[in-house]
Amino acid sequence: GVSGGSRNGVVMQSSAMAVSGGERKGEREEGGKENERKKFHTVASLYSNHMGGKSGLQNLGNTCFLNASLQALMHCPPLVGMMMGFNIQRFRKIAVATRNQKSIRKYLVVEHFILLLRKIWSGEFRVCSPKSIVLLNMNLHPSFKNLGQHDAQEFTRCLLDNMHEALRVSCEYDHVENKLSSVERDGKESKESEASESKGKKNVREFSLISELFEGALRSDVTCSSCKKTSTVKDRIFDLSLEIPKDPDLKRVEKERGGESMTNVRQSMFSTFTNYLGITSSPLSLETLLHKFCTSTELCNQNQYRCGNCKQKVDAHKVLSICKLPEILCVHIKRFSYHLYGSKIGRPVLFNFNLDMTPYLHPSLQKDTPANYDLFGVVRHSGGLSGGHYVSYAKSHITGRWYEFDDEYATPVTPQTVKNQQAYILMYVRKPDPTLRKCNSEFVQLAGMSSGTQKRRYAVSKFWKKKCKYMSRPGPIDNRLLCCEHGYPRPLEEIEELADIVTEKTWMILHKKFGGGPVVDLERINTCSTCEERRRRELERGRIVSIERQFEPTATDGWYIVDEVWMKAWRDYMRGKEGPPGPIVNNYLLEEDGEPRENLEPETHYRGLRRPVWKELQRLYGGGPEIIRKRIWIYDPPYVEEHQNEDSSGHSLLDDESGGLNTKQKQQQLLSGEVKGSNPSSRMSKI
């Protein structure tokens, strides 16, 4: 796709300076909770502010593709409601703690998206600048760096991917606890994941706010023509990309899916005549494109399918269907053709404000799955492949009025004006089920009840509370954010920040009605041994690195020789591949009389450590014996150092020299030790 609307004289700063400047600006705009209330009112009033959502976006030079996509996304009711009240400070700390620059930049995309969202819905700005998002996107995706003409759908996908990766959480358990119906469960997991679990492999599930809203799933059923065995594969998707079918394809669609797949469009006599002459093409409906997408195809000739049962390439029959509908449905109409010289397909595609996705679901899901959607956003491209311009149309979820967003300009338009547009991207939101909405309002009342003086207190995630308020189908209770990836509760102070505390009676009512979990009983919090072990490794590695950094060797310091087999076991433990290495064992390096064995080579059979590192490892694991040399050469004569009982940094390294980490007391001593620095240095990597 292409974009236009360039502005001369726009000077862009370097990515690094702009990102840091944008971050400082974001911090000023936050300015604490009190200042935020004064500037943006309150988060609740922003979502229901009838004066908001009418701001234009500044064009920074061929950025109309970005402006159009952002305006459509920032008028999506569930996304607006759930992201408006994000705790920016908390997620910023999590991002900085990763010490990964790419992860930090992806988080900054989320932060600046939220700050821009708040400005647009505050109603106080006629024009806002997306400069920070533009520069962060250029930094993360070099293909956008030239400020040239780009595709709105490509940017939308990149933006959603970045925000998903910044906010995603991993878990190795199913929070639903078998409370999902077979219909929902079919959309959650594929047969391949179930097979991997049956083989004992960990099935790690990842989710985020973005995936909860935008993620759907396609089901592909391929039937072998020889053995008649059907292979099923399910793929997660964030949007549906639909091709505009040609006339031969339309006949096949009508033959397979019936006459209802071909929507008859009324045309004037002149349009009918120009269609007959081939000057113009008759319009198609969006439903026709969806039917074409779900029409079966024959895999033959060069496209033959390799059957796992027949062990060879065979002709096959392939059928696509939807097995999980997202809360927000993004439909991308492929209007650009890149064969030969490339061209734009201008055939009209008519769409309605309401869309029923039931006919395109897998037959097993069509009966019980809510599939009615409302249109809230349209992105239009005008022009050709070599140049053009993007404009978006979005509906206010408060007033129901439609607006045209053309860069800096926001103009009210009629619904008929929107329907007449040549759509490139269509965005729909699922209609809420009235019975579910009633249950959701009951939850909001129950979750707001105080825990009182009862001893048993339970936690219910605020994330799920928002899902109940803003999504049509919140699903079972979702406490995954309150637990580690293994299903054990996080520390109490984190839970109190992320959850509403309810009484045992309230929890029982909610769990009986909705199911889900995991159960977080604040009086019975069990720590995760796996996470504790990982924390112990991080603290140990950080302490060793800190000791090595602070040690300044002198001419009188020697080297402590350690068996490479033990060092490899320790490195594997630090990487989480194996358990603790046990006591240091240097016996292999020495004969019975204490002399070195023959043919021992540095780095192959042994390594050299400085005294503070050796003493710390011996304190933790015990073992020996000590082998000290002036150089890292085991065949040198034994060396006696002139040293004190403390290293140059003042850390006491000789206390508790009995060694070993065989007791919980030793582990507790390590966990409570002072750690300075957590990044491995180059010297540590050599160790």
C-alpha positions in Angstrom: 0.0 0.0 0.0 1.0 3.6 -0.3 0.5 6.9 1.5 1.0 10.5 0.7 0.4 14.0 2.1 4.0 14.9 2.6 4.9 18.1 4.5 8.0 20.1 3.4 10.4 21.4 6.0 9.7 18.8 8.6 12.9 18.2 10.6 13.1 14.9 12.3 15.5 14.3 15.2 17.5 11.1 15.8 15.6 8.2 17.2 17.5 8.0 20.4 17.1 11.7 21.3 13.5 11.8 20.3 12.6 8.7 22.3 14.3 9.9 25.4 12.7 13.3 24.9 9.3 11.8 24.3 9.8 9.8 27.5 10.6 12.9 29.5 7.6 14.6 28.0 5.5 11.6 28.9 6.7 11.8 32.5 5.8 15.5 32.6 2.3 14.7 31.3 1.9 12.0 33.9 3.1 14.3 36.7 1.7 12.2 39.5 -1.9 11.1 40.1 -3.1 14.5 41.3 -1.8 16.4 38.3 -3.2 13.8 36.0 -6.6 14.3 37.5 -6.4 18.1 37.0 -5.2 17.8 33.4 -7.2 14.9 32.1 -10.0 14.9 34.7 -10.3 11.3 35.7 -9.8 8.0 33.8 -13.5 7.2 34.2 -14.6 10.6 32.9 -12.2 10.3 29.9 -13.9 7.1 28.7 -17.3 8.8 29.0 -16.2 12.4 27.9 -18.6 13.4 25.1 -16.1 16.2 24.1 -13.3 13.7 23.6 -12.3 11.7 20.5 -12.4 14.6 18.1 -8.7 15.5 17.9 -6.7 15.4 14.7 -3.2 14.0 14.3 -0.3 16.0 12.9 1.2 14.8 9.7 5.0 14.6 10.2 5.8 13.8 6.5 4.0 10.9 4.7 2.6 9.7 8.0 -1.1 9.7 7.0 -1.0 5.9 7.0 0.0 6.0 10.7 -2.6 8.7 11.6 -5.4 6.8 9.9 -4.6 3.6 11.7 -4.2 5.3 15.1 -7.5 7.1 14.8 -9.3 3.8 14.1 -7.7 2.0 17.0 -8.2 4.9 19.4 -11.9 4.8 18.8 -12.2 1.1 19.7 -14.4 1.0 22.9 -12.8 -2.0 24.7 -9.2 -0.9 23.9 -10.0 2.7 25.0 -11.6 1.5 28.2 -9.0 -1.0 29.2 -5.9 1.0 28.3 -7.0 4.4 29.6 -6.4 3.5 33.2 -3.1 1.6 32.7 -0.6 1.9 35.5 2.2 3.3 33.4 4.7 3.6 36.3 4.4 -0.1 37.2 4.9 -1.4 33.7 7.8 1.0 33.1 9.6 -0.6 36.1 9.0 -4.0 34.7 10.4 -2.9 31.3 13.5 -1.3 32.7 14.2 -4.3 34.8 14.6 -6.4 31.7 17.6 -4.3 30.7 16.8 -5.2 27.1 16.8 -2.1 24.9 14.4 -3.6 22.3 12.0 -4.6 25.0 12.1 -1.2 26.6 11.4 0.5 23.2 8.4 -1.8 22.7 7.1 -0.8 26.1 7.6 2.8 25.3 5.3 2.3 22.3 2.6 1.2 24.7 3.3 4.1 27.0 3.1 6.8 24.3 0.1 5.1 22.8 -1.7 5.5 26.2 -0.5 9.1 26.6 -1.8 10.0 23.1 -5.0 8.1 23.8 -5.6 10.2 27.0 -4.9 13.5 25.2 -7.3 12.6 22.4 -10.1 11.7 24.8 -9.5 14.6 27.1 -11.1 16.9 24.6 -8.6 19.7 25.3 -6.5 19.4 22.1 -7.6 20.1 18.6 -4.5 18.6 17.1 -2.1 16.1 18.8 1.3 14.9 17.6 2.2 11.2 17.2 5.9 12.0 17.0 7.0 9.6 19.7 5.1 6.7 18.1 6.5 7.6 14.7 10.1 7.6 15.9 9.8 4.4 18.0 8.2 2.6 15.1 11.1 3.7 12.9 13.6 2.5 15.5 11.9 -0.9 15.8 11.2 -1.4 12.1 13.9 0.0 9.8 11.6 -0.3 6.8 9.7 2.7 8.1 12.8 4.9 8.5 12.7 6.6 5.1 9.5 8.6 5.9 8.3 7.3 2.5 4.9 5.9 1.6 3.9 2.9 3.6 0.9 0.6 4.2 -1.6 1.3 6.9 -2.4 -2.4 7.4 1.3 -3.2 7.8 1.7 -0.5 10.4 -1.4 -1.6 12.3 0.0 -5.1 12.5 3.5 -3.9 13.6 1.9 -1.7 16.3 -0.3 -4.5 17.7 2.6 -7.0 17.6 4.9 -4.6 19.5 2.3 -3.9 22.2 1.5 -7.6 22.5 5.2 -8.5 23.0 5.6 -5.6 25.5 2.6 -6.7 27.6 2.6 -10.5 27.2 2.7 -12.8 30.2 3.6 -16.5 30.0 2.0 -19.3 32.0 2.4 -23.1 32.0 -1.1 -23.8 33.3 -4.7 -23.5 32.3 -6.5 -20.9 34.4 -9.9 -22.0 33.2 -9.8 -25.2 35.3 -12.0 -27.1 32.8 -14.8 -24.6 33.2 -14.8 -23.6 29.5 -17.5 -25.1 27.2 -16.3 -27.3 24.4 -17.0 -24.5 22.0 -14.7 -22.0 23.7 -12.1 -24.7 24.5 -11.9 -25.6 20.8 -10.9 -22.1 20.0 -8.3 -22.0 22.8 -6.2 -25.0 22.1 -5.3 -27.0 19.0 -4.9 -30.8 18.8 -1.1 -30.3 18.4 -0.9 -28.5 21.8 -2.9 -31.3 23.5 -0.6 -33.9 21.9 2.5 -32.1 23.2 1.0 -32.0 26.7 0.3 -35.8 26.5 3.9 -36.4 25.7 5.0 -34.5 28.8 6.2 -31.3 27.1 5.4 -28.0 28.7 2.6 -26.1 26.9 3.5 -22.5 27.6 0.6 -20.1 26.9 1.2 -16.4 26.3 -1.5 -13.7 26.6 -1.7 -10.0 26.8 -4.4 -7.3 26.7 -3.8 -7.1 22.9 -4.2 -10.8 22.4 -7.4 -10.9 24.6 -8.9 -8.2 22.3 -7.6 -8.9 18.8 -6.6 -12.6 18.7 -8.7 -15.0 16.7 -7.9 -18.4 15.2 -8.3 -20.0 11.8 -8.8 -23.7 11.3 -7.5 -25.5 8.3 -8.8 -29.0 7.5 -6.9 -30.9 4.8 -8.3 -34.2 3.6 -6.1 -36.6 1.7 -7.7 -38.0 -1.5 -6.0 -41.4 -1.0 -6.4 -42.4 2.6 -9.2 -39.9 3.4 -7.4 -38.9 6.6 -8.0 -35.3 7.7 -5.3 -33.2 9.2 -6.3 -30.2 11.3 -4.1 -27.2 12.0 -5.1 -24.0 13.9 -3.3 -20.7 13.6 -3.7 -17.6 15.6 -4.5 -14.4 13.7 -4.8 -10.7 14.5 -6.7 -9.8 11.4 -8.5 -11.3 8.3 -6.9 -10.5 4.9 -9.5 -11.0 2.2 -8.9 -11.1 -1.5 -11.3 -9.5 -4.0 -12.4 -12.5 -6.1 -12.6 -12.7 -9.8 -15.6 -13.8 -11.8 -14.6 -17.5 -12.2 -14.0 -17.6 -8.4 -17.5 -16.2 -7.8 -19.1 -19.0 -9.7 -17.3 -21.6 -7.6 -18.3 -19.8 -4.4 -21.9 -19.7 -5.4 -21.9 -23.4 -6.4 -20.3 -24.5 -3.1 -21.8 -22.2 -0.5 -25.2 -21.5 -2.1 -27.0 -18.5 -3.5 -26.9 -16.7 -0.1 -23.2 -16.2 -0.5 -23.8 -13.9 -3.5 -25.4 -10.7 -2.3 -27.4 -9.0 -5.0 -26.5 -5.3 -5.2 -28.9 -2.9 -6.9 -27.3 -0.7 -9.5 -28.5 2.0 -11.8 -29.1 1.4 -15.5 -26.0 3.4 -16.4 -23.8 1.3 -14.0 -25.3 -1.9 -15.4 -24.4 -0.8 -18.9 -20.8 0.2 -18.1 -20.4 -3.2 -16.3 -21.6 -4.9 -19.5 -19.1 -3.0 -21.6 -16.3 -3.9 -19.1 -15.6 -0.3 -18.2 -16.5 -0.8 -14.6 -16.9 -3.8 -12.3 -20.1 -4.7 -10.4 -19.8 -4.2 -6.7 -19.4 -7.1 -4.3 -20.4 -7.4 -0.7 -18.1 -8.0 2.2 -20.0 -11.2 2.9 -19.1 -12.5 -0.5 -15.4 -11.9 0.2 -15.8 -13.9 3.5 -17.6 -16.7 1.7 -14.7 -16.8 -0.8 -12.2 -17.0 2.0 -14.0 -20.0 3.5 -14.5 -21.8 0.2 -12.6 -25.1 -0.2 -9.6 -25.4 -2.5 -8.1 -28.4 -4.3 -4.4 -29.0 -3.6 -3.0 -30.6 -6.8 -0.3 -30.4 -9.4 2.5 -28.2 -8.0 0.4 -27.5 -4.8 0.1 -31.1 -3.8 -0.1 -31.9 0.0 2.3 -34.2 1.7 0.2 -36.6 3.7 1.7 -37.8 7.0 -0.2 -41.0 6.7 0.7 -41.9 3.1 4.3 -40.5 3.4 4.1 -38.9 0.0 2.6 -35.9 -1.9 -1.0 -36.4 -2.9 -4.0 -34.4 -4.1 -6.0 -33.1 -1.2 -9.1 -31.0 -0.3 -8.5 -28.0 1.9 -11.2 -26.1 3.9 -10.6 -22.9 5.9 -12.9 -21.8 8.7 -12.8 -19.6 11.8 -12.6 -21.5 15.1 -12.2 -18.5 17.5 -13.7 -15.0 17.0 -11.8 -12.1 18.5 -13.4 -9.3 20.5 -12.2 -6.8 17.9 -12.4 -8.0 14.3 -10.0 -6.3 11.8 -10.8 -7.0 8.2 -8.2 -6.1 5.6 -9.3 -6.0 1.9 -6.4 -6.7 -0.4 -6.6 -3.9 -2.9 -3.0 -3.9 -4.1 -1.7 -6.4 -6.7 2.1 -6.7 -7.1 2.3 -8.9 -10.2 4.2 -7.4 -13.1 4.1 -3.7 -12.6 1.5 -3.7 -9.8 -1.9 -2.1 -9.7 -4.7 -1.2 -7.4 -8.0 -3.1 -7.5 -10.8 -0.5 -7.5 -13.8 -2.9 -7.5 -16.3 -1.6 -5.0 -16.8 -3.7 -1.8 -20.1 -2.9 0.0 -20.2 -3.3 3.8 -22.9 -2.9 6.5 -22.6 -1.5 10.0 -23.7 -4.9 11.3 -21.9 -8.1 10.5 -22.9 -11.7 11.3 -19.9 -14.0 11.3 -21.8 -17.2 12.0 -21.7 -18.6 8.4 -17.9 -18.5 8.5 -17.4 -20.4 11.8 -16.5 -24.0 11.9 -19.8 -26.0 11.8 -19.3 -27.3 15.3 -19.2 -23.7 16.7 -22.0 -22.1 14.7 -24.8 -22.9 17.2 -23.5 -21.5 20.5 -20.9 -18.8 19.6 -22.0 -15.1 19.6 -20.9 -13.7 16.3 -22.7 -10.4 15.8 -20.4 -7.3 15.3 -20.8 -3.5 15.0 -18.6 -1.4 12.8 -16.7 1.4 14.6 -13.7 2.2 12.2 -12.9 2.4 8.5 -9.6 3.2 6.8 -9.8 4.4 3.2 -7.0 4.7 0.7 -7.3 7.1 -2.3 -4.9 7.2 -5.2 -2.8 4.5 -6.8 0.1 2.3 -6.1 2.7 5.0 -6.8 1.1 7.6 -4.6 -2.0 8.3 -2.5 -3.5 9.3 0.8 -5.1 7.6 3.8 -8.2 8.8 5.7 -10.1 7.1 8.5 -13.7 7.2 9.7 -14.5 6.4 13.3 -17.6 6.3 15.5 -17.7 7.7 19.0 -18.8 5.1 21.5 -20.4 7.8 23.6 -22.5 9.8 21.1 -22.7 7.3 18.2 -21.7 10.0 15.7 -19.3 9.3 12.9 -16.2 11.5 12.2 -13.8 11.8 9.3 -10.1 12.1 10.4 -7.9 13.5 7.7 -4.6 14.1 9.5 -5.1 17.4 11.5 -8.8 17.7 10.5 -11.7 16.0 12.3 -15.1 16.5 10.6 -18.6 15.1 11.5 -20.1 12.9 8.7 -23.2 11.0 8.2 -23.4 7.2 8.3 -24.3 7.1 4.6 -21.0 9.0 3.8 -19.1 6.2 5.6 -21.0 3.5 3.7 -20.0 5.1 0.4 -16.3 4.8 1.1 -14.0 2.4 -0.7 -12.8 0.6 2.4 -9.3 -0.7 2.8 -9.5 -1.7 6.5 -12.7 -2.4 8.5 -12.8 -2.7 12.3 -15.7 -4.3 14.1 -16.4 -4.9 17.8 -18.5 -7.8 19.0 -21.9 -6.9 20.3 -22.4 -7.7 24.0 -24.7 -10.5 25.0 -27.5 -9.0 27.2 -27.4 -12.0 29.7 -23.6 -11.7 30.0 -23.8 -8.0 30.5 -26.1 -8.6 33.4 -23.7 -11.1 34.9 -20.9 -8.6 34.3 -22.7 -5.8 36.2 -23.3 -8.3 39.1 -19.6 -9.0 39.2 -18.7 -5.3 39.4 -21.0 -5.0 42.4 -19.7 -8.1 44.1 -16.1 -7.3 43.5 -16.6 -3.9 45.1 -17.7 -5.5 48.4 -15.2 -5.0 51.2 -13.5 -8.0 52.7 -14.6 -6.8 56.1 -13.2 -8.5 59.2 -13.3 -12.1 57.8 -10.1 -14.0 58.1 -10.3 -15.7 54.7 -9.7 -13.2 52.0 -9.5 -13.9 48.2 -8.1 -11.9 45.3 -9.9 -11.2 42.1 -7.8 -9.6 39.3 -8.6 -6.0 38.3 -7.7 -7.1 34.8 -10.7 -9.5 34.7 -12.9 -6.8 36.3 -12.0 -4.5 33.3 -12.8 -7.4 30.9 -16.2 -7.7 32.5 -16.9 -4.0 32.1 -15.6 -3.4 28.6 -15.7 -6.8 26.8 -18.8 -8.6 25.5 -17.4 -12.0 26.7 -15.0 -11.7 29.6 -14.8 -15.5 30.1 -13.9 -17.3 33.3 -12.2 -15.5 36.2 -8.7 -14.7 35.0 -6.2 -14.4 37.9 -3.1 -15.2 35.7 -1.6 -11.7 36.4 -1.7 -12.5 40.1 0.5 -15.6 39.7 3.9 -16.5 38.4 4.1 -18.5 35.2 3.9 -21.8 37.2 0.6 -20.9 38.8 1.8 -19.9 42.3 0.7 -16.5 43.8 3.0 -13.5 43.5 4.2 -11.6 46.6 1.4 -10.1 48.7 2.3 -6.5 48.0 2.0 -7.1 44.2 -1.3 -8.9 44.6 -2.8 -6.1 46.6 -1.9 -3.7 43.8 -3.3 -5.8 41.0 -6.4 -7.2 42.6 -9.6 -6.5 44.4 -9.8 -8.3 47.8 -13.1 -10.0 48.4 -14.6 -12.2 51.1 -14.8 -15.9 51.0 -18.5 -15.8 50.4 -18.1 -13.3 47.5 -15.4 -15.5 45.9 -17.6 -18.6 46.1 -20.4 -16.8 44.4 -18.2 -15.5 41.6 -16.4 -18.8 41.1 -19.7 -20.7 41.0 -21.0 -18.3 38.4 -18.0 -17.8 36.2 -15.5 -20.6 37.0 -11.8 -19.9 36.2 -8.9 -19.2 38.5 -6.3 -19.8 39.8 -7.6 -19.4 43.4 -5.6 -16.8 45.3 -6.3 -17.3 49.0 -4.4 -14.5 50.8 -4.2 -16.6 54.0 -2.6 -19.6 52.2 0.0 -18.2 49.8 2.5 -20.8 48.9 5.7 -19.6 47.3 6.9 -21.1 44.0 10.0 -23.3 44.5 10.9 -22.8 40.8 10.8 -19.0 40.9 12.6 -19.0 44.3 15.3 -21.2 42.7 15.6 -18.8 39.8 15.8 -15.8 42.2 18.5 -17.6 44.1 20.5 -18.1 40.9 20.1 -14.5 40.0 21.3 -13.3 43.4 24.2 -15.7 43.4 25.3 -14.6 39.9 24.9 -11.0 40.8 27.0 -11.4 44.0 29.8 -13.2 42.2 29.8 -10.5 39.5 29.9 -7.8 42.1 32.8 -9.5 44.0 34.8 -9.9 40.8 34.2 -6.3 39.7 35.3 -4.8 43.0 38.4 -7.0 43.4 41.6 -5.3 42.2 44.4 -7.8 41.9 47.9 -7.0 43.0 51.3 -8.5 42.2 51.1 -10.8 45.2 47.7 -12.4 44.2 47.6 -15.8 42.8 45.1 -18.0 40.9 42.9 -20.7 42.4 42.6 -23.7 40.1 39.1 -25.2 39.7 38.2 -28.4 37.7 36.5 -27.4 34.4 33.9 -30.2 34.8 32.6 -28.5 38.0 32.8 -25.1 36.4 30.7 -26.3 33.5 28.1 -27.7 36.0 28.0 -24.4 37.8 27.5 -22.5 34.5 24.7 -24.8 33.5 23.1 -24.2 36.9 23.4 -20.4 36.4 21.6 -20.8 33.1 18.9 -22.9 34.6 19.8 -26.0 32.6 20.7 -28.2 35.6 20.4 -28.2 39.4 23.1 -27.1 41.9 26.5 -28.4 41.0 27.3 -29.7 44.5 30.7 -29.4 46.3 33.8 -28.3 44.4 35.7 -31.4 43.3 39.4 -30.8 42.3 40.5 -34.4 43.0 40.6 -35.3 39.3 43.3 -32.8 38.7 45.7 -34.4 41.3 47.4 -37.7 41.8 47.2 -39.5 45.2 50.4 -37.9 46.3 49.0 -34.4 45.5 51.0 -33.8 42.3 49.1 -32.7 39.1 48.1 -35.4 36.7 49.8 -35.4 33.3 48.6 -33.7 30.1 46.2 -31.2 31.7 45.5 -28.0 29.7 44.0 -24.7 30.8 40.3 -24.1 29.9 40.1 -27.7 28.7 40.7 -29.4 32.1 40.7 -26.5 34.6 40.1 -22.7 35.0 41.7 -20.0 37.2 39.7 -17.9 39.7 40.8 -15.0 41.9 40.8 -15.5 45.7 37.4 -13.6 46.5 35.5 -15.5 43.9 37.0 -18.8 45.0 36.2 -18.1 48.7 32.6 -17.2 47.8 32.1 -20.3 45.8 33.7 -22.5 48.5 31.5 -20.8 51.1 28.4 -21.6 49.1 29.3 -25.1 47.9 32.2 -26.3 50.0 34.6 -28.9 48.6 38.2 -28.5 47.4 41.1 -29.0 47.8 42.7 -25.6 47.3 45.2 -25.5 44.4 46.9 -22.1 44.3 49.4 -21.1 41.6 51.1 -17.8 40.6 49.9 -18.3 37.0 47.1 -20.3 35.5 49.4 -23.2 35.0 48.8 -26.2 37.3 52.4 -27.5 36.8 53.9 -24.4 38.5 55.0 -24.9 42.1 52.4 -24.2 44.8 52.0 -20.6 45.7 51.2 -19.0 49.1 49.4 -15.6 48.9 49.9 -12.7 51.3 46.4 -11.7 52.0 44.0 -10.7 54.8 40.8 -12.3 55.8 38.8 -9.6 53.9 38.9 -8.6 50.2 39.6 -5.0 49.1 35.9 -4.1 49.0 35.4 -5.0 52.7 33.1 -8.0 52.1 33.7 -10.8 54.6 34.3 -13.8 52.5 35.7 -16.3 55.0 32.8 -16.5 57.4 31.0 -19.9 57.6 33.8 -21.8 55.9 32.2 -25.1 56.5 30.9 -24.8 52.9 28.0 -26.5 51.2 24.5 -25.4 50.3 22.8 -28.5 51.6 20.6 -26.8 54.1 17.8 -24.2 53.9 19.9 -22.0 56.3 22.6 -21.7 53.6 20.0 -20.7 51.0 18.5 -18.1 53.2 21.9 -16.6 53.9 22.4 -16.3 50.1 19.0 -14.8 49.5 19.5 -12.2 52.2 23.0 -11.2 51.1 23.7 -7.8 49.7 23.9 -7.8 45.9 25.5 -5.0 43.9 25.2 -5.2 40.2 23.3 -7.8 38.2 24.8 -7.8 34.8 27.5 -10.3 33.9 30.7 -8.6 33.0 33.0 -9.9 30.2 35.3 -11.4 32.9 32.4 -13.3 34.3 31.5 -14.7 30.9 35.0 -16.1 30.7 34.5 -17.8 34.0 
